Each structure stands twice: as C-alpha cells, then as structure tokens.
Amino acid sequence: MHGPINGSLPPARKQRNLIYRVTTAETQQFVIVSRAIFGQNIHWANGRSHECTKDKGKCDGCQKGWPGKWLGYLQAIRVPDNEEVFLELTYTACMMLIHSAEEGKPFNGLQVRISKTKGGPKGRYKVDVMPRRLDVGTLPDEKDPRTTLAFLWACKKPTVQE
C-alpha cells in the first residue's frame, strides 16, 4: 500500500516553544524542563499581553493605564504528545507549584498535572505535583522564554482604543 508521499519524508517541523495556557477543566500533564520559574510583569490590553518594563516613564502600558499582572513561565513538555511549550501560569498557580514541590530542589524533571476548576478565564488553577521525577539527563536543554515572548509581543503592536 502506498502512502500520500513516496520517497523521503519532509523534514520535521521545528519546535516553536509557544506560550501555552491551560484553559480547560480537563487535566493536562507536563514534564518541567526549567530549573526555576521565569517571572514576567505584563499588561493586558486588547485581548493580549504586552511587556511591562515597570519604568513608568518609558513603559507604554503603564503610561496608558493598562491593567498589569505578574505571570510565571516554565519550559515544559506536554504529555503525551511531547510538544515543547512555555507553560504560562498565574501567580497563584506558581505558588501552588512552589509549595507542592520538594523544597530546595529545582523543578526540572518534575511531572505535574494542571487543570482549572472551570473552563475559560474564570476558572482557578489546580496544580498537582506527581511523586515521580524524570532523570534530568533525558530532558532537552533549557531555553529562556524571553525570546519567544519578545517575538509574540512584536507580532502585533497594540491597537487599544483610548
């Protein structure tokens, strides 16, 4: 039987390390690659996030009075599809992770289950750290989320109605 492609297969798609938000009540499982949470102040306007520099004189969002918040980012692998993502978590979800994980140990290798109490933005995160930890030597190299965040923030400049 012949498939739709004869000869060599096309190259595999590059990992993009997109920002991933858990938005459903369905539990999702991840293996954390990051040693620590990367914290970032952001503004929320026009249905998307924008960088906050916390410099009131230079930060566009601060000058325009956009709402701001802190978010945490972890490089993780989604199970079972093995997609590498930057998992975006709220402050409260990050604190749940910190208090559930073994004190003094980095996060890399941890397996976690994350869901929300309700689907969508109104739900609260539920974070469960599983007892088994993966060998760090089997994980990909850790990446910094700033490159991905900067790319996403530059894709569309804000067009918020004042």
Secondary structure, DSSP 8 states (H G I E B T S, - for coil): ---S--SS----------EE---SSS-EEEEE--SS-EEEEEEEETTEEEE--S-TTT-HHHHHT--EEEEEEEEEEEETTTEEEEEEEEHHHHHHHHHHS-TTS-STTEEEEEEESSSSTTS-EEEEEEEEE--GGGS-----THHHHHHHHHHS------
